[in-house]
Amino acid sequence: MLAPLCLVAVAVAVSRPALLSSPTCSAVRRAPHACMAEGIKVDVRMQPKSSVALDIDIPEAVSKAVHAQVLSELGKTAKVDGFRKGKVPKEALIAKLGMERLKLATFEQLIDVAMAESGPQVPLQTCGDARLVGEVEDLAKKYEPGKPVSFSIEVDVIPQVPLEESMYEALQVSVEKEPFNQDAYDKALLTLREQNCDLEEAEGSYQAQEGNQLLIDMAGFSAKPDGGKGEPLPAVAGGEGVELHLKPGKFMPGLVEGLIGIRAGETRDITVTFPQRSSVPQLAGKAAVFEVSCSKVQRRILPEVDDAFAARVKTGMSCAELDEKLREGVEAESEANFRKAAHRKLEQALVKALPAEFEVPDTLLEQVSKDRFAGMLADAQQRGASEEQIKELITKENYARYLKMTAPMSAIQVKADFSLKEVARQQGLSVSRDAVEDELVSMQAQAMQRGEKFKESEARPRIEAQMEREMVLDWLQAKATIKLVEPGEAEETPEDILGASPEELAAAALSSDDAPAAAAPAAAAAPPPPPQPVPAPPAAAAQDESASAPPGGFEWGETF
């Protein structure tokens, strides 16, 4: 489980940009802290949204010691006319730097000393950045060097989940029956017929049509700016004796379409653009010209569905046995869909079982919404949105509106993640290391097939979180009472999915102070991608980015 994090772990996150840019303060911050814990007092006040306020009182003795230390360290490096370095009198040093600048440096050092020395008094599981209450410049102006001083720090904390076994051991949910998917059966059967079709060579000047098959030699070249053929592409982007089924979407866009109407013995140059996801990464997104020579045009004759066809699929198989195998596959898919629907209903029931006063920190809500916003933009790009369209979406106004609209749904997701983690802890459920390794190997192989990068360090926590999530939901499903209902009888309401009514979400978007009324809520209006599990919610959830930072992989007003 999560190890407690001392407050000192978040002390450095207190935002003081004006001070950190100051050469004077840099010199002081390199100085070691004196042992000044005695007398520093920390009171904890619980705040809404799973946060706390730390009221810190620094006594006169510590204030004097820190002020003296700051003067000493500054005196070692300050250059003052008429004095050797390190021998500058206190009065001359203050005159050189100015009292306001000195107070800023001292107050910053007091914050560091207080946070570091008082941390062990208040062990907390924190997430996100600690926040100084008030502007540091204003607080420093009020500070009198050598006098007692008080200030407050706010920080989000990992909440304790108020969940007891009696609240989840016998959940009751309604899940729609999964009817037999005849479309999936027909599609699987058609695929087998296409894989075992007969080929009949077309005669004469027959022009190839969609659905025919070609026997071709193809050589790829990079496309020149004028559309001509440039340098040859790697051998993997071509070949001799290639069998090409004229089915749109079978290969890269444009290739099949460019070969419709070709005759045996004809050669064509086809200009295409490799997809962003390519099995040859160095060709992803590149324009190319394929020189295609057609030696045969063939008609594909689909076999009748009988015992002879079944025996072609697998030696000795009858048509009845083939039908049974296909039905088993479709039913397995239906069972997987039912499990997914049951898990979704159980998650909703688990969240509803939590007390209404249970809150989660804003830090985690924004993290989830930020990931969802980035996913939405990436999805729009994959669907072919232009660079200009993507750029129009990536504005602070759209992002602020999106955060407000998705906050209720993000809260549901975070509460579900915490609750499932708590159930796992209480019931001693954990995923074996071998199971995680097997899944990692499988995902890595799939990524390589798609020509995508695979980072184990990033994938492992996601895989562990997802596998643990499914394990806990399977446990809940085994304990739950699940009522089967007819399709359409267990429809989810917008509140179930989004965490609020459409009217409430619209009001939240319009209430954004940062979003001008005339701005088109393009990003906010788009449906968010399906929720993904948040990896375990310890301090790893803390972010170095500020709340106004754009989502990962993007910049304000820019694309990838």
Disulfide bonds with the S-S distance in Angstrom:
none
